[in-house]
Amino acid sequence: MTSTDRGLEVRLTVAGEPGATVEVIVDGAVKTSSVVDDSGALELVFPVTFWEVILSNAEVRYIVGDQVGPGTAIDLWTMFRENIGVINAA
């Protein structure tokens, strides 16, 4: 997690099927959506508020064609406390 002039942002690296779409949802809202590259890698960057970090989970889910995979919950507070992934703060 990092802090920028725009507030807090999360950088999350995922691996998946090339061409699949990956969505990150926080509090029911899609924060970002992007396509996995040909190597199977993707870095997602999305904004969060202080309160979302403290109180919310992010859900990461894969979409291939019209099929939506089950979401995986990520505890943003745990990411911040244990410095897992990158949460940038200014």
PEPE-V618696 format. One record per pair of residues at least 12 apart in sequence whose C-alpha atoms are under 10 Angstrom apart, sorted by sequence separation. I is the first residue (numbers start at 1). J is the second residue. D is the distance in Angstrom with one decimal. If there is no record, write none. Layout:
# PEPE-V618696
i = [I,I]
j = [J,J]
d = [D,D]
This chain:
# PEPE-V618696
i = [12,21,22,23,32,33,59,60,61,21,22,31,32,33,58,59,60,20,21,22,31,32,58,59,60,19,20,21,31,32,57,58,59,19,20,21,30,31,57,58,59,18,19,20,31,56,57,58,17,18,19,20,56,57,58,16,17,18,19,56,57,16,17,18,19,20,22,24,26,55,56,57,15,16,17,18,19,21,23,24,25,26,54,55,56,57,14,15,16,17,18,22,24,26,53,54,55,16,17,18,52,53,54,15,16,17,18,52,53,54,15,16,27,52,53,14,15,16,26,36,51,53,54,14,15,26,31,33,35,50,53,13,14,15,27,30,31,32,33,34,35,48,13,14,27,29,30,33,35,12,13,14,26,27,28,29,30,33,12,13,26,27,28,11,12,13,25,26,27,11,12,25,26,10,11,12,24,25,26,53,10,11,23,24,25,9,10,11,23,24,25,9,10,23,24,8,9,10,22,23,24,8,9,22,23,48,50,7,8,9,21,22,23,47,48,6,7,8,9,21,22,45,46,47,48,6,7,8,20,21,22,45,4,7,10,20,21,45,1,3,8,9,19,20,21,1,2,3,8,17,19,20,1,14,16,17,18,19,22,25,1,17,21,22,24,26,12,23,24,25,26,24,24,26,1,10,10,10,14,12,13,11,12,13,11,12,1,10,11,12,1,10,11,9,10,11,1,2,9,10,1,8,9,10,1,8,9,7,8,9,1,7,8,1,6,7,1,2,3,4,5,6,1,2,3,4,5,1,2,3,4,1,2,3,1,2,1]
j = [24,33,34,35,44,45,71,72,73,34,35,44,45,46,71,72,73,34,35,36,45,46,72,73,74,34,35,36,46,47,72,73,74,35,36,37,46,47,73,74,75,35,36,37,48,73,74,75,35,36,37,38,74,75,76,35,36,37,38,75,76,36,37,38,39,40,42,44,46,75,76,77,36,37,38,39,40,42,44,45,46,47,75,76,77,78,36,37,38,39,40,44,46,48,75,76,77,39,40,41,75,76,77,39,40,41,42,76,77,78,40,41,52,77,78,40,41,42,52,62,77,79,80,41,42,53,58,60,62,77,80,41,42,43,55,58,59,60,61,62,63,76,42,43,56,58,59,62,64,42,43,44,56,57,58,59,60,63,43,44,57,58,59,43,44,45,57,58,59,44,45,58,59,44,45,46,58,59,60,87,45,46,58,59,60,45,46,47,59,60,61,46,47,60,61,46,47,48,60,61,62,47,48,61,62,87,89,47,48,49,61,62,63,87,88,47,48,49,50,62,63,86,87,88,89,48,49,50,62,63,64,87,47,50,53,63,64,88,45,47,52,53,63,64,65,46,47,48,53,62,64,65,47,60,62,63,64,65,68,71,48,64,68,69,71,73,60,71,72,73,74,73,74,76,53,76,79,80,85,84,85,84,85,86,85,86,76,85,86,87,77,86,87,86,87,88,79,80,87,88,80,87,88,89,81,88,89,88,89,90,83,89,90,84,89,90,85,86,87,88,89,90,86,87,88,89,90,87,88,89,90,88,89,90,89,90,90]
d = [9.7,6.7,5.5,8.9,7.2,9.4,5.6,5.2,9.0,5.5,6.2,9.7,7.3,9.2,9.3,5.4,6.5,8.4,4.4,7.2,8.8,5.9,8.1,4.5,7.6,9.4,5.6,6.3,5.9,8.7,9.6,5.7,6.1,5.7,5.5,9.7,9.6,7.0,6.1,5.0,8.8,7.6,5.3,8.4,8.3,9.8,5.4,6.5,9.3,5.0,6.3,9.9,8.9,4.6,6.7,9.5,6.6,5.3,7.0,6.9,5.7,6.4,8.3,4.9,9.7,8.9,8.6,8.3,9.9,8.8,6.7,8.1,7.5,8.7,8.3,6.6,8.2,9.8,8.9,9.4,9.8,9.9,8.9,8.2,7.8,9.5,8.4,9.3,9.7,8.6,4.8,8.6,8.1,8.4,8.0,7.1,7.5,8.9,5.5,7.7,9.9,5.0,5.3,8.7,5.1,8.4,9.3,7.6,5.2,9.0,5.4,6.5,8.0,8.5,8.8,8.4,4.7,7.9,7.7,9.6,9.7,8.8,9.1,6.0,6.3,9.8,9.0,9.6,9.4,9.7,7.7,7.3,5.4,8.8,9.6,9.6,9.9,9.8,9.6,9.9,9.3,9.3,5.7,6.3,6.8,9.8,9.2,9.6,9.9,8.3,4.3,7.7,6.9,7.6,9.2,9.9,9.7,9.9,5.6,6.2,6.4,7.7,9.0,6.7,5.1,8.8,8.5,4.8,8.9,5.6,6.5,5.6,6.4,7.8,4.5,8.6,6.4,5.0,9.1,9.3,5.5,6.8,9.9,5.6,6.5,6.6,5.4,9.1,7.9,4.7,8.3,5.4,6.3,5.7,6.7,8.6,4.2,7.1,6.9,5.4,9.2,5.8,5.6,5.7,6.5,9.3,9.5,7.2,5.5,8.2,8.3,4.6,7.8,9.6,9.9,8.1,7.5,6.1,9.8,5.7,6.2,9.5,9.6,9.5,9.9,9.8,7.1,7.2,6.5,5.0,8.9,9.4,9.7,8.6,9.6,5.8,6.4,9.9,9.7,9.7,9.9,9.9,9.3,5.0,8.7,9.8,9.7,9.9,9.0,8.9,7.7,7.8,9.5,9.4,8.1,9.8,9.6,9.4,9.6,9.2,9.2,8.6,9.4,9.7,9.1,9.7,10.0,9.2,9.5,9.4,9.8,9.7,9.8,9.8,9.3,8.7,9.4,9.4,10.0,9.1,7.3,10.0,5.7,9.0,6.6,6.6,8.9,8.0,5.1,8.4,10.0,6.0,6.1,8.6,4.4,7.5,7.9,9.5,5.9,6.1,6.4,7.3,5.3,8.8,10.0,5.8,6.8,8.6,4.8,9.3,7.9,6.7,6.9,8.8,9.4,6.6,7.6,6.9,7.8,7.0,8.9,8.4,4.4,4.5,4.5,5.8,6.5,0.9,0.8,2.0,4.4,3.0,3.2,2.9,5.7,6.1,9.4]
